[in-house]
Amino acid sequence: MKELKGFYYHIDDNKIEEYKKLPDEMKLKWLDEIFKFTVMCETEKTKKIREKLRKGEI
């Protein structure tokens, strides 16, 4: 069996439906704010870990 790598999580179906109802502009603004916050708070170590997770290396 292949070893699972990366990061997995579950979101309740109701939360997904709520998110789908938001205007696209609001969704994009939220994503932009989260990205800026993440980059602002990241250290070099956490950046390397995030990149490895994104690539499925860990």
VENNOR-V594237 format. One record per backbone hydrogen bond with DSSP energy under -1.0 kcal/mol. NH is the residue of the N-H (numbers start at 1). CO is the residue of the C=O. Records with the same first field share a line. If there is no record, write none. Layout:
NH=CO  CO
This chain:
16=12
17=13
18=14
19=15
20=16
21=17
22=19
27=23
28=24
29=25
30=26
31=27
32=28
33=29
34=30
35=31
36=32
37=33
38=34
39=35
40=36
41=37
42=38
47=43
48=44
49=45
50=46
51=47
52=48
53=49
54=50
55=51
56=53
57=52
